[in-house]
Amino acid sequence: MKVRKAVIPAAGLGTRFLPATKALAKEMLPIVDKPTIQFIVEEAKQSGIEDILIVTGKAKRSIEDHFDSVPELEQNLESKNKTELLKLVQETTDIGVNLYYARQVHPDGLGDAVRMAKTFVGNEPFVVMLGDDLMNDEVPLTKQLINDYEETKSSTLAVMQVPEDEVSAYGVIDPKGEEKPGLYNVKTFVEKPAKEDAPSNLAIIGRYLLTPEIFELLETQERGAGNEIQLTDAIDRLNQIQKVYAHEFTGKRYDVGNKFGYLETSIQYGLQHPQVKDDLKKYIINLGKELENKD
């Protein structure tokens, strides 16, 4: 069965970016001039996804507004012959995929957010895409997972190697050999283990391809780390009844879920942006010289 649906959980409170996220959805924080969630939607489209459910919460209306039309703005841009800006605005409306929304009234963990997609997904495989992780590779990571599914017909999680002192911030896999290079069989999935208890440094990053059987497990999943319904715990149970693979991502991952990662990502994308890249490069070089002189 073709993978054509994706779920983007976007109900988190964004407390790490307060006060900016007091009234603004974290997913709408811009990387130069594009909201982070737009990068995720574009990756889904490039991977062949047709329908996307965005799970939102309080103070998230700006996400819906971003992908909606604004006739007054478009008319203004058209009347002033600002064709390039008009094109950018229209591209956020005519995104090329069908967008749907559901509200998670009481955020209770990633597993609970995914559970809300049961009716939307039906009896199909689907992808979960987390907005804190932006991926850069020749083939979109979501498409890589879909390619694996077309061969194995099994759930597959994206993982990548992280420093050992960071494993406690992630779900981690206990691998048991490779099905093929870069595709691991997995003994267990462990959510946020202590450094000394981590079975590997292969951490789960923000892309999951799951079979619909995950929903039955989420509905009976006990609370885990943080006293929340953890998706990783349900995936570990799924692995006991059907095979779940781990796909190692070797491209570049940008973590926009923390302040430093967000700043780093903004700089990296700014160095590629046609309107600011030259000035930004000069600024960074000059700033580096100033900092060296201060030292």
Secondary structure, 3 states (H helix, E strand, C coil): CCCCEEEEECCCCCHHHCCHHHCCCHHHCEECCEEHHHHHHHHHHHCCCCEEEEEECCCCHHHHHHCCCCHHHHHHHHHCCCHHHHHHHHHHHCCCCEEEEEECCCCCCHHHHHHCCHHHHCCCCEEEECCCEEEECCCCHHHHHHHHHHHHCCEEEEEEECCHHHHHHCEEEEEEEEEECCEEEEEEEEECCCHHHCCCCEEEEEEEEECCCHHHHHHCCCCCHHHCCCHHHHHHHHCCCCCEEEEECCCEEEECCCHHHHHHHHHHHHCCCCCCHHHHHHHHHHHHHHHHHHC
